[in-house]
Amino acid sequence: MTALPPVGFVGVGRMGANMARRLRDAGYPITAVFDVRPQTAAALAPELGAAAAGSLAEVTKLSDTIITVVTDDEAMRRIFARSGDSLLNGAAGKLFVNCATVTPDVHANVEEAARQAGAQSLEACLASSIPQARAGTLYMMCAGGSEAFERAKPMLQKLSSSLKYVGPAGQAAKVKALVNMVMNINTAALAEGLGLGAALGLDLNMLREIFSQTGAGSRVLETDGADMQNRDHEVYFSAAHAAKDSGIALKLGRDVGLTLPLAEATKNQFDKMIELGLGEMDKSGIAELTFADRHGKRSTAA
């Protein structure tokens, strides 16, 4: 039986850590973990039997495949820098699987930098959350060279219940931006509907049930409706990430000459959450702006 390739992780917050746990359970050796917060990697490493790498180059050295789960464009550029400590050091023959939601051009630039270093790169955008990462039931949209996709496919199938190859580098990022744009709009709309229902004195349990059986139903209603009602905003997908992803979609719209007023209004709401210090709350926390007795309470001024 062929040994499974050693895997390293860069970015081991809750999503990355649970992906690593899932692959470990599937038999993959997790050889190195790295995080911008060294204490996070140090706490996880013994559980996985991995090294808490002191540098990005060490992750590359210890791994055949490196999965990155970082926050934004800047973080991606930093870990794939052309100089200094970088995953590209000693990268010949390695495979990078990049799961961050970043702008399409960044994924394309990373793929080119990896190619020049003799490595392969694949973007694998995630349309699921932390429980699915642990269970291996992520929805994954992949883009990049077909050879890189086929190389990564056996491993990605252990992480996902649905795996979709959408084309060359940058395409998955475009699809993911649109997925999150629509999800964010639905989230804001649901918060307004429940907030108005509360202000009208309606039973919100009844209202959510009726929403679920009518055109007001959505996946967001299933995942966030009760949380909005009960103010349970444990973070699975933060408001700050929602603002960032809506911004990516708006830029894509501007690039092709489209205005997206609903996406713009939704981003403004998530930006307001950040301004109020609520950016690290789950996206369901947008309801805090729409219920009259919460952060969005009505003015009592004459």
Protein Blocks (a to p, Z undefined) as FASTA:
>chain_A
ZZddddddehjafklmmmmmmmmmnopacfbdcdfblmlmmmmmmmnopacdfbfklmmm
mpmbdcdddfblmlmmmmmccbhjdfkgopgoiacddfbdcdfklmmmmmmmmmmnopac
dddddfbdfklmmnopaccddeddfklmmmmmmmmmmmpcbdcdebdehjlmmmmmmmmm
mmmmmmmmmmmmmmmmmmnopafklmmmmmmmmmkbcfklmmmmmmmmnopacdfbdfkl
mmmmmmmmmmmmmmnopacfklmmmmmmmmmmmmnopmmpcfklmmmmmpmklmklccfb
ZZ
